[in-house]
Amino acid sequence: MELQGCTALVTGANRDLGRVFAQQLLERGARKVYATARNAELVDLPGVEALRLDITDPRSVAAAAEVAGDVTLLVNNAGVSLSQNLVDGDLDKIRLVVETHLFGTLQMIRAFAPVLSAHGGGAILNVLSNLSWMSFDGNNSYAVAKAAQWSLTNGVRLELARQGTLVSGLVFGPTETETMKAYNLDAVMNDPADIVRTALDGIAAGRIEIVADEFGAAAKASLSGEPRGFVLATTSS
């Protein structure tokens, strides 16, 4: 897909990877970038069109699709991580994590698929995780949600092939975002700019699966063996 001249919508664009996506899309010559967030006033990136959007609210999603009827690239980046395990975690928080990543992403795709079709097909990028393919004791609810989002990505790809829409999944591991910094982890982490650059290069090349780092590559390789959990690599190791 040609990124220069595209019209993109990025969810969760007020910070972290979403903000970097919006910024790099502008730098690559996007005609317009809708930078969305639940609190649109928090979007502080010059050159974007800030738009209020809560992907878990069907009315909010429908309103965004009505406003952004010229989108040719949808970046499903918004998400939530609440550090809940499955057996003894808070069930309401687990539901929220799954609701956000699975049904929030699905609602966005359902709303914007006709928009993309009207403009020749376009592309969808779903921001996944190495935990789409591995579990992580301490945040297994996130792993379940991302595994479901990965399966969603593969299913939607088949369904939207007939309208010529590229559907890509981005897989990567721990990245230095505000969310990760809040955990004060002594962990090896990616530079967000590197992950986004690799992702956009992949979209430009028409790739359906973009494994952006060694964590993603290791997770994919692990699928051929016995299931095992992900272990954070520390900077001191």
C-alpha positions in Angstrom: 0.0 0.0 0.0 1.2 3.5 -0.8 1.4 5.5 2.4 2.2 8.8 0.8 -1.2 10.5 0.2 -3.2 8.0 2.3 -5.8 9.0 4.9 -5.1 7.1 8.1 -7.0 6.7 11.3 -5.0 5.6 14.4 -6.8 4.5 17.6 -5.3 5.3 20.9 -3.1 8.0 19.4 -2.8 10.3 22.4 0.4 8.5 23.6 2.8 5.6 23.2 2.7 3.7 20.0 -0.4 5.3 18.7 1.2 8.8 18.8 4.3 7.5 17.1 2.1 5.9 14.4 0.4 9.2 13.7 3.7 11.1 13.7 5.4 8.7 11.3 2.5 8.6 9.0 2.6 12.4 8.7 6.4 12.2 8.1 5.7 9.6 5.3 3.4 12.1 3.5 -0.1 10.9 4.6 -2.7 13.4 3.3 -4.6 13.3 6.6 -4.2 11.5 9.9 -7.1 11.1 12.3 -5.6 10.7 15.8 -8.2 9.3 18.0 -8.5 8.9 21.8 -11.3 8.6 24.4 -10.2 12.1 25.4 -9.4 13.8 22.2 -8.1 16.9 24.0 -5.1 14.8 25.0 -4.0 14.5 21.4 -1.1 17.1 21.2 0.5 16.2 17.9 0.6 19.1 15.4 -0.8 18.3 11.9 -3.3 15.6 12.9 -7.1 15.8 13.1 -8.0 14.8 16.7 -11.1 12.8 17.0 -12.9 11.4 20.1 -13.3 7.6 19.9 -14.0 4.9 22.5 -13.6 1.6 20.6 -15.7 -0.2 23.2 -18.7 2.1 22.6 -20.6 1.2 19.4 -22.1 4.7 19.1 -18.7 6.3 19.3 -17.3 4.0 16.7 -20.3 4.7 14.3 -19.8 8.4 14.8 -16.1 8.2 14.0 -16.8 6.2 10.8 -19.3 8.9 9.8 -16.8 11.7 10.3 -13.8 9.8 8.9 -15.4 8.6 5.7 -12.2 9.1 3.6 -10.0 6.6 5.5 -7.8 4.3 3.5 -5.6 3.0 6.3 -7.0 1.9 9.7 -4.5 1.3 12.5 -6.1 -0.6 15.4 -3.7 0.3 18.1 -5.9 1.1 21.2 -5.8 -1.4 24.0 -5.6 -1.9 27.7 -3.4 -4.0 30.0 -4.6 -4.6 33.6 -2.2 -7.3 34.8 -4.8 -9.9 35.6 -4.3 -13.6 35.7 -7.2 -15.9 34.8 -7.8 -18.1 37.8 -7.7 -15.5 40.6 -7.9 -12.2 38.7 -10.8 -9.8 38.8 -13.3 -11.1 36.3 -14.7 -7.7 35.4 -11.2 -6.5 34.5 -10.5 -9.6 32.5 -13.8 -9.0 30.6 -12.7 -5.4 29.9 -9.3 -6.5 28.5 -11.0 -9.0 26.2 -13.8 -6.6 25.2 -11.3 -4.0 24.3 -8.9 -6.0 22.2 -11.4 -8.4 20.6 -14.8 -6.7 20.3 -13.3 -3.2 20.2 -11.1 -4.1 17.2 -14.0 -6.0 15.6 -16.3 -3.0 15.9 -13.8 -0.8 14.3 -13.3 -3.2 11.4 -17.0 -3.7 10.8 -17.6 0.1 10.8 -14.7 0.9 8.5 -14.7 -2.0 6.1 -17.3 -0.2 3.9 -15.3 3.0 4.0 -12.1 1.2 2.9 -14.0 -0.6 0.2 -15.4 2.6 -1.2 -11.8 3.8 -1.6 -10.4 0.8 -3.4 -9.8 -1.5 -0.5 -7.0 0.1 1.6 -5.5 -1.6 4.6 -6.0 -2.5 8.2 -3.1 -2.9 10.7 -4.0 -4.7 13.9 -1.4 -4.1 16.7 -0.9 -7.5 18.3 1.8 -8.9 20.6 4.2 -11.7 21.1 1.7 -12.7 23.8 -0.7 -13.5 20.9 1.4 -16.7 20.8 2.6 -17.1 24.4 1.2 -16.9 27.9 2.6 -14.7 30.6 2.0 -15.4 34.3 0.9 -12.2 35.9 -1.0 -10.9 32.8 -2.6 -13.9 31.2 -5.8 -12.0 30.5 -3.9 -9.8 28.1 -2.4 -12.9 26.4 -5.9 -14.4 25.9 -7.2 -11.1 24.5 -4.2 -10.8 22.1 -4.5 -14.4 21.0 -8.2 -13.7 20.2 -7.2 -10.6 18.3 -4.7 -12.5 16.3 -7.3 -15.1 15.3 -9.7 -12.2 14.5 -7.1 -10.7 12.2 -6.7 -13.9 10.3 -10.4 -14.4 9.9 -11.1 -10.8 8.8 -8.3 -11.1 6.3 -10.1 -13.9 4.5 -13.4 -12.1 4.6 -12.1 -8.8 3.3 -9.9 -10.2 0.6 -12.8 -10.0 -1.8 -12.9 -6.2 -1.5 -9.1 -5.9 -1.9 -8.4 -4.9 1.7 -4.9 -5.7 3.1 -5.2 -7.0 6.7 -1.9 -7.2 8.6 -1.0 -8.2 12.1 1.9 -6.6 13.9 3.7 -8.8 16.4 6.4 -7.6 18.8 7.4 -7.8 22.5 8.1 -5.4 25.4 8.4 -1.8 24.2 9.4 1.3 26.1 6.0 3.0 26.4 4.4 4.9 29.3 2.4 1.9 30.1 5.5 -0.3 30.4 7.5 2.3 32.3 4.8 2.4 35.0 5.7 -1.1 36.0 9.3 -0.1 36.6 10.6 -3.2 35.0 14.3 -3.8 34.6 13.6 -5.4 31.2 15.0 -5.3 27.7 12.6 -3.2 25.6 12.2 -1.9 22.1 12.2 1.7 20.9 8.6 2.5 19.9 9.9 4.4 16.8 11.6 1.2 15.6 8.5 -0.9 16.0 6.3 1.6 14.1 8.9 2.1 11.4 9.0 -1.7 10.8 5.2 -1.8 10.9 4.7 0.9 8.3 7.4 -0.6 6.1 5.5 -3.9 6.2 2.2 -2.2 5.2 4.0 -0.4 2.4 5.3 -3.8 1.2 1.9 -5.5 1.5 2.9 -8.0 4.2 0.1 -9.7 6.1 2.2 -10.6 9.1 4.8 -8.2 10.4 7.1 -9.7 13.1 8.9 -6.6 14.3 11.5 -7.9 16.8 13.3 -10.9 18.3 10.5 -11.4 20.9 8.0 -11.9 18.2 10.3 -14.1 16.2 10.9 -16.3 19.2 7.2 -16.5 20.1 6.4 -17.7 16.5 9.2 -20.2 16.6 7.9 -21.5 19.9 4.6 -22.6 18.3 6.3 -25.6 16.8 7.3 -27.0 20.3 5.7 -27.5 23.7 3.7 -24.5 25.0 5.7 -22.3 27.3 5.3 -19.0 29.0 7.1 -15.8 28.1 9.9 -14.7 30.4 11.0 -11.1 30.5 14.7 -10.6 29.7 16.3 -8.1 32.1 18.9 -5.5 31.3 21.2 -7.0 34.0 21.1 -10.6 32.5 
